[in-house]
Amino acid sequence: MSFFNRLSFFIVGILLGICILIFSLTFREKSIVFNYFPNSRIKNHLIENQIFFSKKSLCKIDCHNLDTMFLDSYIRDSYINFKKSQIRGYDTKFYHLKNKNGYLMFEMSSDSIKLVDIYLNLDASLNDEISSTIQNSCDVCN
């Protein structure tokens, strides 16, 4: 087989592979997400699963007039402080998600995720709607 025949088969194979790849990736219902780093994997796991609330976190949410819908945006905009988190050697893992507005503490076991505590930096505003409704302190929850 001559060089040009091998080259033509190679080019046809490459074009066929590219066409199959384009059709398989453009007609997907859900986009492909690459979460290789631990920070991205944990945040994606928190967003996709159901989060339960502890009594303390519900009290702070009620006290500060927060909406529970802010959690997804807060989780996306924050980073996980692995130095404060308790993850190695524990059955129940505690993750601290930190942002300029404060932090959230999550408890993750093998079957559930629970928001344990919320700390808000009252000097910084979460957004315009929430900052107008934040009270100065919540003595009931502590």
C-alpha positions in Angstrom: 0.0 0.0 0.0 1.4 3.3 -1.0 1.9 6.3 1.3 -1.0 8.3 -0.2 -3.4 5.4 0.3 -2.4 5.1 4.0 -2.7 8.9 4.4 -6.2 8.9 2.8 -7.4 6.1 5.2 -5.9 8.0 8.1 -7.6 11.3 7.2 -11.0 9.5 6.6 -10.6 7.8 10.0 -9.8 11.1 11.7 -12.8 12.9 10.1 -15.1 10.0 11.0 -13.9 10.1 14.6 -14.4 13.9 14.8 -17.9 13.6 13.4 -18.9 10.9 16.0 -17.4 13.0 18.8 -19.2 16.2 17.7 -22.6 14.4 17.5 -22.1 12.6 20.8 -21.1 15.8 22.7 -23.6 18.3 21.2 -26.8 16.3 21.8 -26.1 15.5 25.5 -28.8 16.4 28.1 -26.3 17.2 30.8 -23.0 18.8 30.2 -19.7 17.1 31.1 -18.1 18.4 34.3 -14.5 17.7 35.1 -14.0 17.9 38.9 -10.5 16.7 39.4 -9.5 18.8 42.3 -10.8 18.1 45.8 -12.3 21.5 46.3 -14.4 21.2 43.1 -15.5 17.6 43.9 -16.7 18.5 47.4 -18.6 21.6 46.2 -20.3 19.7 43.4 -21.3 16.9 45.8 -22.8 19.5 48.2 -24.8 21.2 45.4 -26.1 18.0 43.9 -27.3 16.3 47.1 -30.0 17.2 49.6 -28.8 19.2 52.5 -30.4 18.9 55.9 -30.3 21.7 58.5 -29.3 21.5 62.2 -31.4 23.4 64.8 -28.6 25.9 65.2 -28.3 26.6 61.5 -32.1 27.0 61.1 -32.1 29.3 64.1 -29.4 31.5 62.5 -31.2 31.4 59.1 -34.4 32.6 60.8 -32.6 35.2 63.0 -30.7 36.8 60.1 -33.8 36.5 57.7 -31.8 34.5 55.2 -33.2 32.4 52.4 -32.1 28.8 52.1 -31.7 29.4 48.4 -28.6 31.4 48.9 -26.7 28.1 49.7 -26.0 27.1 46.1 -24.5 30.5 45.2 -22.5 30.6 48.5 -21.1 27.1 47.9 -20.1 28.0 44.3 -18.4 31.2 45.4 -16.5 29.8 48.4 -13.5 27.6 48.9 -13.0 24.8 51.4 -10.6 25.4 54.2 -9.0 22.0 54.5 -6.9 23.1 57.5 -10.0 23.6 59.6 -11.9 20.7 58.2 -11.9 17.3 59.9 -11.7 14.8 57.1 -8.9 12.2 57.6 -9.6 9.4 60.0 -13.2 10.4 60.8 -16.4 8.6 59.8 -18.3 11.8 59.9 -16.4 14.6 58.1 -16.7 18.3 58.8 -16.0 20.8 56.0 -15.5 24.5 56.5 -16.6 26.6 53.4 -15.1 30.1 53.6 -16.0 33.2 51.8 -15.5 36.9 52.3 -19.0 36.9 53.9 -18.2 34.3 56.6 -18.3 30.5 56.6 -20.6 27.5 56.6 -19.8 24.2 58.4 -21.1 21.0 56.8 -21.2 17.6 58.3 -21.0 14.8 55.8 -21.6 11.1 56.7 -21.9 8.2 54.3 -25.6 8.9 53.6 -26.4 12.5 54.5 -25.2 16.1 54.4 -26.1 18.5 57.2 -25.5 22.2 57.5 -24.2 22.5 61.1 -23.3 26.1 61.6 -23.4 29.5 59.9 -21.2 32.4 60.7 -21.8 35.7 58.8 -19.4 38.6 58.7 -22.0 41.3 59.3 -19.7 44.0 57.9 -19.7 42.4 54.4 -23.0 42.1 52.5 -24.1 38.9 50.9 -26.1 40.8 48.3 -28.3 43.9 48.3 -31.4 42.1 49.4 -29.9 40.2 52.2 -27.7 43.0 53.6 -30.7 45.2 54.3 -32.4 42.5 56.4 -29.4 41.3 58.5 -29.7 42.0 62.1 -26.7 42.9 64.3 -26.7 39.8 66.6 -28.6 36.7 67.3 -28.3 35.8 71.0 -30.9 33.0 70.9 -28.9 30.7 68.7 -25.6 30.8 70.5 
